[in-house]
Amino acid sequence: MSYRQKHLLAIEGLHPPEIGHLLDLAESYVLLNRTGKTQRDVLRGQTLINLFFEDSTRTRTSFELAGKRLGADVINMSVSTSSVNKGETLLDTAATLNAMHCDLLVVRHDQSGAPNLLAQKVDAAVINAGDGTHEHPTQALLDALTIRRRKGRLEGLIVAICGDVLHSRVARSNIHLLTTMGSRVRVIGPPTLIPTDAPRLGVEVFHDMDAGLAGADIVMALRLQRERMQRGLVPSAREFFRFFGLDAEKLAFAKPDALVMHPGPMNRGVEIDSAVADDAQRSLIREQVEMGVAVRMAVLDTLARRHGRND
């Protein structure tokens, strides 16, 4: 097996064969899911706990469905952020989880590094389902699978990531994955929403949509994350859409066959226009959701096998 990690905490640090293994296995699960068949023997007798310190609909449901299709016993634990503190409380949580003897632990947390801390304290294989502004590895994998299925490759593609890059863990995971797999990545947004270390990540930085989208194969719009923002980063939603919202006029600067993506949830009329989001020919947004289940099945399958070996 090409994947040698016990956990999936980040895309950063993974090698092309490891990423390729997960994408190839996910591809097989796409085909299996479309036939309506399941592989309930893969995780039979294993327990998957979804531990979400932040609200989520798509990601948690996707992991739950993936676990059940593979035959795992799935437990959803929703934890209010108001009742959980960093440090000792999180470690107490780890002790409780260890006492439950779970095999796979999916964690979403508003603090960067929380899944990594839990991975050091629990016996289970840990999957990061999004931590603070750090990473969201399975989202990047499903985005990569979506792109590869439609374009046939990742290497050499120009991928433009637009909007609130500063607060986006999705953007960070995608940047790491796509650059590792040979894509050319651009980030586009106002200076206030672009990380200062963006050039160090191997991306081209643009503050003008027309220039940034020129010749792009894939255009990925990001949600404007007001809940993580300080005041003054964006004048208004209307002003943001005028300059950085993805609409047909701006998309025209990309390649004629450029495809549109969005990790969701969408703020229509803020980061993306409804006509673009719902364009049946160019939008991959619904396909991304389908790929999410297959990718998470592949991750659970792979880590369960690694975890079994480690035991």
Buried (B, 14 or more C-beta within 10 A) or exposed (E): EBBEBBBBBBBBEBEBEBBBBBBEBBBBBBEBBEEEEBBEEBBEEBBBBBBBBBEBEBBBBBBBBBBBBBBBBBBBBEBEEEEBEEEEEBBEBBEEBBEEEBBBBBBBBBBBBBBBBBBEBBBBBBBBBBBBBBBBBBBBBBBBBBBBBBBEEBEEBBBBBBBBBBBBBBBBBBBBBBBBBEBBBBBBBBEEBBBEEBEEBEBBBBBEBEEBBBEBBBBBBBBBBEEBBEEEBBEEBEEBBEBBBBBEEBBEBBBEEBBBBBBBEBBBBBBBBEEBBEBEEBBBBEBBBBBBBBBBBBBBBBBBBBBEEEE
